[in-house]
Amino acid sequence: MPKPLTAVAVAGAALLVRRALRRRIQASPLWPMPALAEPVSGRPRSRALRLLVAARRTVAEGVVELRLQGRELPRWEPGAHLDLVLPSGLVRQYSLCGDPEDTSSYTVATRLVTDGRGGSREVHEQLREGTEVEVRGPRNRFPLVEAPSYVFVAGGIGITPILPMLRALAAGAEWRLLYAGRTRASMPFLEEVAELGGQDRVTVVDGRPELDALLTDLPEGTAVYCCGPEGLMTAVEERVPHVRLERFTARTVRDGDPFEVELRRTGRVVTVAADSTVLAAVRAELPDTLYSCEQGFCGTCQQRVLAGEVEHRDELLTDAERDDSMLICVSRSRGERLVLDM
């Protein structure tokens, strides 16, 4: 058979095989094994959306609220957050604090952190009405579960993921909220929170809150939620180990072991301390290494793994991606050494 005809025949046969396999799987989805809509661990990438900053207002000292407008936006549930891609390329996470039923806009709020990593300053200085921004999500790692009663602890801007929960619970559920801040003027949405719960449900504290009275002798099955500064969340977790936490800042590694990372392309070997991260160790040698969120959300720091077993601590990578890569801002080694393609 002439070579051109051979190529055509092979291509035709391959097409028939693919079609037959597709029909076979559609007829019996469990053959040869089920295809998962979502991976067992990790999560598929969210589709990026281009939204318009339709409104901006100050809701407390140092806190701005942005309403991001679009069309037929994905629905979300209380506790969800967005990945906001800032003009500089930085990716930051902000809790949705608007109405979940509104599919025409998303609402987020952010506090200016003058000594932070630059994300909040960029939001405050550059995102004005009429600015177009890219967002990914929504995603929810902080869902409101069914429970006989609830206790919420919010510190300052940490009220944002909790506010939609309070609206959803309304008057029909048993709940209490401790809302703390440096001053009342610095606490966003304070008036609405007070109206939702009244004096019986809501306790507002200026300064350091007293947690023992609130978190001692909780009724069985009480769901406890906390969002706020790291010190507040640590204090709540010490009293209620099963507390549900939402954090968007880097957490100190408290349960790690030291290990080595070989950077194969550069020939260097770095040591990751028990209380540090692969990202920090790598950037000490390769300061131009890309990163953004430092929380395992955005995927900027993803690196290929050539050898070693990874302890994945991110919320993003799929099972297939975890076979040969890791997010070096949060994930660690299960052994004494990892080899990265860097």
Disulfide bonds with the S-S distance in Angstrom:
none
